[in-house]
Amino acid sequence: MTALNALQFGPFTTVNHQQLVTDVFKDSARQFVTENILSQIDHDIVEIDGTLTPRATEDRNCGPNSAVKNCFHLEIRFFGQVETNYSELKAQLW
């Protein structure tokens, strides 16, 4: 679904995230949303608005033993024909 191109990534301020979030990562995230979330929406989807941002925003929180360096916040809304008809998801992904 091309509407998933509206999913915004970042900003990423840490070196870890700047290296991790490649085009392959973004494609995998879009595929995850398509396969695991879109199938659960019970209305037609006209537009998608969302962000994927890191939980850790400082390099000091992205060390080798960090429990949160690969944790991301996903906030996404799926709009139907009427702007007030939408589904919303807020989740943390590892």
Long-range contacts (C-beta under 8 A, 24 or more apart in sequence): 1-34, 1-38, 1-45, 1-48, 3-45, 3-47, 3-48, 4-30, 4-33, 4-34, 4-48, 5-30, 6-47, 6-48, 6-49, 6-50, 7-33, 7-48, 7-50, 7-51, 7-52, 7-76, 8-50, 8-51, 8-52, 9-51, 9-52, 9-53, 10-52, 10-53, 10-54, 11-53, 12-54, 13-57, 13-58, 14-54, 14-56, 14-57, 14-58, 14-59, 14-61, 14-62, 14-69, 15-59, 15-62, 16-56, 16-59, 16-62, 16-69, 17-54, 17-56, 17-62, 20-70, 32-93, 33-76, 37-76, 37-89, 38-78, 41-78, 41-87, 42-87, 43-78, 43-80, 43-85, 43-87, 44-80, 44-81, 45-78, 45-79, 45-80, 46-79, 46-80, 46-81, 47-78, 47-79, 48-76, 48-77, 48-78, 48-79, 49-76, 49-77, 49-79, 50-74, 50-75, 50-76, 50-77, 51-75, 51-76, 52-93, 55-92, 70-94
